[in-house]
Amino acid sequence: MKKIVLLALSLTLAFGAQAQIKFGVRAGANLVNMKFKDGVDNLKGNNRAGFYVGPTIKIGLPVTGLSVDASAVYDQRTSEVSAEDALGNTTTENVTARAINIPINVRYGVGLGSLADVFVFAGPQFGFNLSKDKMLGATDWTWRSSNFSVNLGVGCTVLSHLEVKANYNVACGKTAEATTMGAATTAVKSVSKSKYNSWQLGLAYYF
């Protein structure tokens, strides 16, 4: 969080009075795309929806069409996971990733008169996990304490205040790790690494 604040302050000082700063609130929906790597035979995931909400800031730069936005949102993503142990017993439960995510996007927009503009954006996202580890039958589900991902998307601003965004959030590295035990609790059967990618559709209002 300190790094985000320092970045915003640095941009403001660098561009001085020419920088246009707007504060607002952002909210939207997640459509989770869970992927497993390694040990996939014993785990299956069904995608579910989620949501995010939180404050946001937009900084217009003195370069035509160029701006930066940063947010701090509470993000929740849920998937249904079926885990099968060595004896053939299947446990199906929902696993929910709860996190504070901080996306920072560089935007390039083209105006459509005084009423609206469209833009494309991309940037990194830093996530800090709030979820607790859990057991899925004989499978130990462990969340990472922090995550790094990348956003790619498009958006539209209407009347300088209302904004609509659609983007794909790509996880860089594992989001969680599932360790499935064999018949003996000391024998590890397999380890699966899970990634939580997500399509996102959201609204923002800048004051």
BELGI-V265074 format. One record per residue. PHI is phi as a letter, one per 20 degrees, with the letter a starting at -180 (* if undefined). NEAR is the number of other ideal C-beta (glycine too) atoms within 10 Angstrom. D_FIRST is the distance of its C-alpha to the first C-alpha in Angstrom with 2 decimals. Layout:
phi = {PHI & PHI}
near = {NEAR & NEAR}
d_first = {D_FIRST & D_FIRST}
This chain:
phi = {* & f & f & f & f & f & f & f & f & f & f & f & f & f & d & l & f & f & f & d & d & c & d & a & c & c & b & a & d & d & d & f & c & e & c & d & c & m & l & f & f & d & c & c & c & d & f & c & e & b & b & b & b & r & f & b & c & c & d & e & e & f & c & g & n & d & b & c & c & b & c & c & d & e & c & c & c & c & c & e & d & d & d & d & e & f & e & n & e & d & d & d & b & e & d & c & e & d & b & e & d & c & e & c & d & e & c & c & c & c & f & d & m & e & e & b & b & d & b & d & b & b & r & e & c & d & d & c & f & d & e & d & f & b & d & d & m & e & d & e & e & c & e & f & f & b & b & c & b & c & d & c & a & c & b & b & d & d & l & m & c & e & c & d & c & c & b & d & d & d & f & d & n & f & e & b & c & d & d & d & e & e & f & e & f & e & d & e & e & a & c & d & d & d & c & d & e & b & e & c & c & b & c & c & c & d & e}
near = {10 & 6 & 10 & 16 & 10 & 10 & 14 & 17 & 10 & 10 & 15 & 13 & 9 & 11 & 16 & 8 & 7 & 10 & 17 & 12 & 13 & 18 & 10 & 18 & 15 & 22 & 15 & 19 & 14 & 24 & 15 & 22 & 18 & 25 & 14 & 19 & 11 & 13 & 18 & 13 & 12 & 20 & 21 & 15 & 21 & 12 & 18 & 16 & 14 & 21 & 16 & 23 & 14 & 16 & 13 & 21 & 17 & 20 & 19 & 18 & 17 & 12 & 10 & 9 & 13 & 14 & 20 & 19 & 25 & 19 & 23 & 17 & 23 & 14 & 25 & 18 & 27 & 18 & 21 & 15 & 22 & 16 & 24 & 20 & 18 & 15 & 9 & 6 & 10 & 12 & 14 & 13 & 16 & 12 & 22 & 17 & 25 & 15 & 25 & 17 & 19 & 19 & 27 & 17 & 23 & 14 & 24 & 14 & 19 & 10 & 13 & 12 & 6 & 8 & 10 & 14 & 18 & 14 & 21 & 15 & 20 & 13 & 17 & 14 & 23 & 18 & 23 & 14 & 17 & 14 & 18 & 10 & 11 & 14 & 12 & 21 & 18 & 20 & 24 & 17 & 22 & 16 & 23 & 20 & 9 & 12 & 22 & 12 & 21 & 15 & 20 & 13 & 20 & 13 & 20 & 15 & 23 & 12 & 8 & 12 & 12 & 14 & 22 & 15 & 22 & 13 & 24 & 15 & 24 & 14 & 21 & 11 & 11 & 20 & 22 & 23 & 17 & 24 & 15 & 23 & 18 & 14 & 10 & 9 & 8 & 6 & 9 & 13 & 18 & 17 & 14 & 23 & 17 & 24 & 18 & 28 & 18 & 24 & 16 & 21 & 13 & 22 & 14 & 22 & 13 & 18 & 7}
d_first = {0.00 & 3.82 & 5.39 & 5.15 & 6.39 & 8.69 & 9.90 & 10.85 & 12.51 & 14.26 & 15.66 & 16.84 & 18.56 & 20.03 & 21.70 & 22.40 & 24.41 & 24.96 & 21.48 & 21.60 & 18.51 & 18.67 & 16.62 & 17.53 & 17.22 & 17.46 & 19.37 & 21.43 & 23.23 & 22.82 & 25.94 & 25.25 & 27.00 & 27.08 & 28.53 & 29.91 & 30.69 & 33.32 & 35.33 & 35.41 & 38.90 & 37.87 & 34.88 & 34.84 & 32.13 & 32.66 & 30.03 & 28.83 & 26.76 & 23.37 & 21.08 & 17.62 & 16.61 & 13.86 & 13.02 & 13.03 & 13.59 & 16.27 & 17.24 & 20.88 & 21.88 & 25.38 & 26.52 & 28.54 & 26.80 & 23.47 & 20.10 & 16.42 & 14.48 & 10.91 & 10.33 & 8.58 & 11.78 & 13.65 & 15.75 & 19.10 & 21.60 & 25.00 & 27.82 & 31.21 & 32.00 & 35.55 & 36.02 & 39.52 & 40.57 & 43.44 & 45.99 & 45.23 & 43.52 & 40.81 & 37.90 & 36.03 & 32.88 & 29.77 & 26.49 & 23.34 & 19.87 & 17.29 & 13.59 & 10.28 & 10.10 & 8.08 & 11.09 & 11.64 & 15.40 & 18.02 & 20.95 & 24.60 & 26.80 & 30.50 & 31.90 & 34.63 & 36.07 & 34.55 & 33.88 & 31.46 & 29.79 & 28.80 & 26.06 & 24.85 & 21.29 & 19.53 & 16.20 & 13.87 & 11.91 & 9.56 & 10.62 & 10.38 & 13.93 & 15.36 & 18.96 & 21.70 & 24.17 & 27.68 & 31.24 & 33.06 & 36.58 & 36.86 & 33.56 & 30.48 & 27.34 & 24.18 & 20.67 & 18.24 & 15.21 & 12.97 & 14.12 & 14.12 & 16.12 & 17.42 & 18.40 & 21.78 & 23.36 & 25.31 & 25.16 & 27.15 & 26.53 & 29.33 & 30.28 & 26.98 & 25.27 & 25.58 & 24.00 & 24.94 & 23.22 & 24.45 & 22.78 & 22.93 & 19.92 & 21.00 & 19.68 & 19.76 & 21.11 & 21.93 & 20.16 & 22.62 & 25.76 & 29.07 & 31.70 & 35.17 & 37.78 & 41.48 & 44.42 & 43.80 & 40.41 & 40.09 & 40.69 & 37.73 & 38.92 & 36.04 & 32.31 & 30.64 & 27.23 & 25.74 & 23.60 & 22.28 & 22.72 & 22.81 & 24.40 & 22.49 & 24.04 & 22.20 & 22.65 & 20.60 & 21.94 & 20.95 & 22.40}
